[in-house]
Amino acid sequence: MIGGLGGAPAQGGCSRSGCHEPASWRIDWRNPRIHTGERFKTWLACDEHVDYLREFLAARSFPLEVHGFAGEGEPRNGTTSDTSTEARS
C-alpha cells in the first residue's frame, strides 16, 4: 500500500511481490468485512501485473476501481474505472 489509507500515492513501484517495475495503474479497493464507508486501500501495478492484482481482489469479491497512474497522485488521461470487478477495457 502506498500513501496510507485512502491517500493519493505520489509515486511508486508495482505492489506485486518481487516486482520492481514502475507503476502505471492504481487499484483502489476495500475489504467490506473490515473497511467501512469510504475507507479503502491503494495498490499500484505495472502493466504486467495489473490484471493479476485486480483478479486477486475480485476473486475475494472486494469492491475495487482501476485507474491509470501517472505519478504525483494523479490518474493519467483516458483511464477506466472498474467498480464491478469485470475486466478492464
Secondary structure, 3 states (H helix, E strand, C coil): CCCCCCCCCCCCECCCCCCCCECCEEEEECCCCCCCCCCCEEEEECCCCHHHHHHHHHCCCCCEEEEECCCCCCCCCCCCCCCCCCCCC
